[in-house]
Amino acid sequence: MQDYQRLLSFNNRVYNGLNATLKEKFGYEIEKFNAVDFAVNIEADTLLLHAQQDAIVPCSASKAIAGRMKNAIYIETQTGGHSLHTEENTKHILDFLSKA
């Protein structure tokens, strides 16, 4: 989470406030949050797209999430960085939805 804190430029007061809210509402602190642990409960067909050029989140993060999901399709894309707004991604999304 501290990588996100640095990326979004929020100070320790904001970080501590988020941490307290998560602890109060969900029973865990920021450092204990792990999307991979939540993914195991998702049963819906899910498309995970991740660009090789993503400078914010490594592909390994999405691969780990997809690996825990029952019905995930993981596609590593060539374009887009951290954005889904590319023709390549649109093609993958439309293809996925057409099979639903």
C-alpha positions as CSV (number, residue, x, y, z in Angstrom):
1,M,0.0,0.0,0.0
2,Q,2.9,2.4,0.6
3,D,3.6,2.2,-3.2
4,Y,0.1,3.5,-3.8
5,Q,0.6,6.1,-1.1
6,R,3.7,7.4,-2.9
7,L,2.0,7.1,-6.3
8,L,-1.0,9.1,-5.2
9,S,1.0,11.4,-3.0
10,F,-1.2,11.2,0.0
11,N,0.3,11.9,3.4
12,N,0.5,9.7,6.5
13,R,-2.6,11.3,8.0
14,V,-4.7,10.1,5.0
15,Y,-2.9,6.7,5.1
16,N,-3.7,6.3,8.8
17,G,-7.3,7.4,8.3
18,L,-7.7,4.8,5.5
19,N,-6.1,2.2,7.7
20,A,-8.5,3.0,10.6
21,T,-11.5,2.9,8.4
22,L,-10.6,-0.5,6.9
23,K,-9.9,-1.9,10.4
24,E,-13.3,-0.6,11.7
25,K,-15.5,-1.6,8.8
26,F,-13.8,-4.8,7.5
27,G,-11.6,-6.0,10.4
28,Y,-8.2,-5.8,8.8
29,E,-5.5,-3.3,8.3
30,I,-4.1,-2.1,4.9
31,E,-1.0,-4.2,5.2
32,K,-3.2,-7.3,5.6
33,F,-5.2,-6.6,2.5
34,N,-4.4,-9.0,-0.4
35,A,-6.5,-9.1,-3.5
36,V,-5.4,-12.7,-4.2
37,D,-7.1,-13.8,-0.9
38,F,-10.4,-12.3,-2.0
39,A,-10.2,-13.7,-5.5
40,V,-10.7,-17.2,-4.4
41,N,-14.3,-16.3,-3.5
42,I,-15.2,-15.1,-7.0
43,E,-17.0,-17.7,-9.0
44,A,-18.2,-15.6,-12.0
45,D,-16.6,-15.9,-15.4
46,T,-13.9,-13.1,-15.2
47,L,-11.6,-11.6,-17.8
48,L,-8.4,-10.2,-16.5
49,L,-6.4,-8.1,-18.9
50,H,-2.9,-6.8,-18.0
51,A,-0.5,-4.9,-20.2
52,Q,3.1,-5.9,-20.2
53,Q,4.0,-2.2,-20.2
54,D,2.1,-1.5,-17.0
55,A,4.5,0.7,-14.9
56,I,2.2,0.8,-11.9
57,V,1.2,-2.8,-11.2
58,P,3.3,-5.8,-12.3
59,C,1.8,-8.6,-14.4
60,S,2.6,-11.0,-11.7
61,A,-0.1,-9.4,-9.5
62,S,-2.8,-10.2,-12.0
63,K,-1.5,-13.6,-12.7
64,A,-1.6,-14.4,-9.0
65,I,-5.2,-13.2,-8.8
66,A,-6.2,-15.2,-11.9
67,G,-4.6,-18.3,-10.5
68,R,-6.8,-18.2,-7.4
69,M,-10.1,-17.7,-9.3
70,K,-12.2,-20.6,-10.5
71,N,-13.3,-19.1,-13.8
72,A,-10.7,-16.5,-14.8
73,I,-9.3,-15.9,-18.2
74,Y,-6.0,-14.0,-18.0
75,I,-4.7,-12.2,-21.1
76,E,-1.4,-10.3,-21.1
77,T,-1.7,-7.5,-23.6
78,Q,0.9,-5.7,-25.7
79,T,-0.7,-2.2,-25.4
80,G,-2.2,0.2,-22.9
81,G,0.1,0.4,-20.0
82,H,-2.2,0.9,-17.0
83,S,-5.2,1.8,-19.2
84,L,-7.8,-0.4,-20.8
85,H,-8.5,2.2,-23.6
86,T,-6.9,0.4,-26.5
87,E,-8.2,-1.4,-29.6
88,E,-6.5,-4.6,-28.4
89,N,-8.3,-4.5,-25.1
90,T,-11.6,-3.6,-26.6
91,K,-11.3,-6.7,-28.9
92,H,-10.6,-9.0,-26.0
93,I,-13.5,-7.5,-24.0
94,L,-16.0,-7.8,-26.8
95,D,-14.8,-11.4,-27.5
96,F,-15.3,-12.3,-23.9
97,L,-18.7,-10.7,-23.7
98,S,-19.9,-12.4,-26.9
99,K,-19.3,-15.8,-25.3
100,A,-21.2,-15.0,-22.1
